[in-house]
């Protein structure tokens, strides 16, 4: 069966420090992958999506970047975190072309202090 | 469109009552809709879906209604329980190229069930 893993679950980082959040999917190949951010009490904001290795599309210009070095690995990064980067980060995947919606990971709670 | 920058609407119900959560979607070309449930500190989980060629679909204690004329979606939860307390998101599926689709999420509604 397919599973999605995100880590770490929680993270407290100082302003100006770098960030690396990782997401991996198991049990499928060539998925579409997504990074979402959710501020406290807010909805879901799509940050990046990827349809294949090295293919990244950005939805919102910001302090973050994403990479897909392997088929089932999606990484969210920042060189220098801002206070406004705090939030709940969610990775999601879907079977390409199957049109059945996304499966979300358990999320990473990032607090920038 | 995607829900950013706005506080979530809230719905408070008594345990055992029925809950109705509403959602307006944006694109008349959307042909697939999903309801997600997000508990505090967790990722959204699939509840129920419906295709545009249907106007009603039932699951266990949940029913989704689709009104394409007014682009409205609703989720009905029967005999609401404390475990139903969560944020509920609707999502519409839009084609964005080839065989790829992108989910666009609604604002979300915070459901609180009072014992």
Interface residues (C-beta under 8 A of the other chain):
Chain A: X32 X39 X41 X42 X43 X44 X45 X46 X49 X51 X88 X90 X92 X94 X96 X97 X99 X100 X101 X102 X103 X104 X105 X106 X107 X109
Chain B: X2 X3 X4 X5 X6 X7 X8 X32 X34 X36 X41 X42 X43 X44 X45 X46 X49 X89 X91 X93 X98 X99 X100 X101 X102 X103 X105 X106 X107 X108
